[in-house]
Amino acid sequence: MGTLIYKIEKNEGFAVMTPSLETILIEENEQLKSALIFLLDQGCKNLILDLSQTNYISSLVLGTLMFILKKSKETNGNLIICNMNEKIKEVFAITNLDKVFDIASDRIEAMNRFIDK
């Protein structure tokens, strides 16, 4: 277990978080949740989670993402997840979360969804 290192880029209307950790487990999940809640509390109701540097997420992360999605929707926002590798896509498909989340193939596609609104 380690420290979740991430990059946050704020744009007009949305923020992009990119974790720079290959594996997000229990300890890192709590840090991820805290950081995403902080963004929502700061008024960033639209979030993009860029998983381009992440190869594995624990099942706890799925619960966290459901919580963050619900919290963002309460303020008429959204959470878009992009740049998922095949393993993570498979987990989302098996759990049917690919039907729940707004999933973009890459960051540009995700950003355009917020810009086009």
One Martini backbone bead per residue (centre of mass of N, CA, C, O) as a GRO file, in nm:
protein
  117
    1MET     BB    1   0.100   0.033   0.016
    2GLY     BB    2   0.014   0.380  -0.059
    3THR     BB    3   0.033   0.673  -0.219
    4LEU     BB    4  -0.176   0.885  -0.376
    5ILE     BB    5  -0.103   1.003  -0.691
    6TYR     BB    6  -0.208   1.319  -0.839
    7LYS     BB    7  -0.379   1.496  -1.097
    8ILE     BB    8  -0.513   1.832  -1.130
    9GLU     BB    9  -0.751   1.973  -1.364
   10LYS     BB   10  -0.887   2.286  -1.417
   11ASN     BB   11  -1.187   2.381  -1.568
   12GLU     BB   12  -1.445   2.501  -1.730
   13GLY     BB   13  -1.686   2.287  -1.566
   14PHE     BB   14  -1.422   2.106  -1.488
   15ALA     BB   15  -1.241   1.810  -1.367
   16VAL     BB   16  -0.917   1.643  -1.372
   17MET     BB   17  -0.825   1.311  -1.273
   18THR     BB   18  -0.484   1.162  -1.234
   19PRO     BB   19  -0.369   0.880  -1.147
   20SER     BB   20  -0.015   0.764  -1.058
   21LEU     BB   21  -0.125   0.459  -1.016
   22GLU     BB   22  -0.149   0.129  -1.094
   23THR     BB   23  -0.269   0.072  -0.797
   24ILE     BB   24  -0.596   0.061  -0.633
   25LEU     BB   25  -0.656   0.039  -0.304
   26ILE     BB   26  -0.760   0.096   0.003
   27GLU     BB   27  -0.587   0.344   0.081
   28GLU     BB   28  -0.617   0.492  -0.196
   29ASN     BB   29  -0.924   0.509  -0.192
   30GLU     BB   30  -0.951   0.718   0.035
   31GLN     BB   31  -0.793   0.937  -0.119
   32LEU     BB   32  -0.975   0.951  -0.363
   33LYS     BB   33  -1.235   1.024  -0.219
   34SER     BB   34  -1.135   1.285  -0.083
   35ALA     BB   35  -1.056   1.436  -0.345
   36LEU     BB   36  -1.337   1.425  -0.484
   37ILE     BB   37  -1.496   1.563  -0.258
   38PHE     BB   38  -1.337   1.824  -0.261
   39LEU     BB   39  -1.415   1.907  -0.547
   40LEU     BB   40  -1.719   1.917  -0.496
   41ASP     BB   41  -1.700   2.124  -0.255
   42GLN     BB   42  -1.563   2.342  -0.465
   43GLY     BB   43  -1.776   2.310  -0.733
   44CYS     BB   44  -1.698   2.040  -0.892
   45LYS     BB   45  -1.949   1.865  -1.056
   46ASN     BB   46  -1.747   1.794  -1.290
   47LEU     BB   47  -1.592   1.477  -1.366
   48ILE     BB   48  -1.266   1.335  -1.445
   49LEU     BB   49  -1.141   1.000  -1.478
   50ASP     BB   50  -0.804   0.919  -1.544
   51LEU     BB   51  -0.677   0.575  -1.620
   52SER     BB   52  -0.395   0.568  -1.784
   53GLN     BB   53  -0.205   0.476  -1.509
   54THR     BB   54  -0.412   0.237  -1.455
   55ASN     BB   55  -0.446  -0.130  -1.401
   56TYR     BB   56  -0.586  -0.131  -1.100
   57ILE     BB   57  -0.893  -0.195  -0.915
   58SER     BB   58  -1.074  -0.214  -0.655
   59SER     BB   59  -1.389  -0.272  -0.536
   60LEU     BB   60  -1.393  -0.012  -0.364
   61VAL     BB   61  -1.376   0.186  -0.600
   62LEU     BB   62  -1.657   0.134  -0.711
   63GLY     BB   63  -1.804   0.249  -0.464
   64THR     BB   64  -1.681   0.529  -0.480
   65LEU     BB   65  -1.784   0.598  -0.766
   66MET     BB   66  -2.081   0.578  -0.693
   67PHE     BB   67  -2.079   0.801  -0.481
   68ILE     BB   68  -1.973   1.029  -0.667
   69LEU     BB   69  -2.194   1.017  -0.874
   70LYS     BB   70  -2.427   1.082  -0.685
   71LYS     BB   71  -2.313   1.352  -0.581
   72SER     BB   72  -2.300   1.492  -0.861
   73LYS     BB   73  -2.604   1.457  -0.938
   74GLU     BB   74  -2.717   1.640  -0.703
   75THR     BB   75  -2.569   1.893  -0.887
   76ASN     BB   76  -2.591   1.831  -1.198
   77GLY     BB   77  -2.369   1.629  -1.253
   78ASN     BB   78  -2.060   1.441  -1.340
   79LEU     BB   79  -1.901   1.121  -1.420
   80ILE     BB   80  -1.608   1.055  -1.605
   81ILE     BB   81  -1.456   0.775  -1.758
   82CYS     BB   82  -1.113   0.723  -1.869
   83ASN     BB   83  -0.869   0.522  -1.990
   84MET     BB   84  -0.933   0.218  -1.993
   85ASN     BB   85  -0.844  -0.079  -1.955
   86GLU     BB   86  -0.935  -0.400  -2.015
   87LYS     BB   87  -0.964  -0.493  -1.719
   88ILE     BB   88  -1.150  -0.260  -1.626
   89LYS     BB   89  -1.369  -0.297  -1.837
   90GLU     BB   90  -1.445  -0.582  -1.747
   91VAL     BB   91  -1.543  -0.509  -1.465
   92PHE     BB   92  -1.768  -0.319  -1.563
   93ALA     BB   93  -1.918  -0.534  -1.731
   94ILE     BB   94  -1.970  -0.756  -1.515
   95THR     BB   95  -2.121  -0.526  -1.320
   96ASN     BB   96  -2.275  -0.312  -1.514
   97LEU     BB   97  -2.122  -0.021  -1.496
   98ASP     BB   98  -2.127   0.055  -1.803
   99LYS     BB   99  -2.439   0.154  -1.762
  100VAL     BB  100  -2.386   0.384  -1.535
  101PHE     BB  101  -2.145   0.501  -1.668
  102ASP     BB  102  -1.954   0.748  -1.811
  103ILE     BB  103  -1.769   0.642  -2.096
  104ALA     BB  104  -1.447   0.713  -2.221
  105SER     BB  105  -1.177   0.663  -2.421
  106ASP     BB  106  -1.088   0.969  -2.370
  107ARG     BB  107  -1.023   1.287  -2.271
  108ILE     BB  108  -1.143   1.441  -2.510
  109GLU     BB  109  -1.420   1.311  -2.505
  110ALA     BB  110  -1.488   1.393  -2.215
  111MET     BB  111  -1.458   1.700  -2.248
  112ASN     BB  112  -1.669   1.734  -2.479
  113ARG     BB  113  -1.918   1.661  -2.307
  114PHE     BB  114  -1.897   1.930  -2.140
  115ILE     BB  115  -1.869   2.143  -2.368
  116ASP     BB  116  -2.143   2.062  -2.532
  117LYS     BB  117  -2.355   2.164  -2.299
   0.00000   0.00000   0.00000
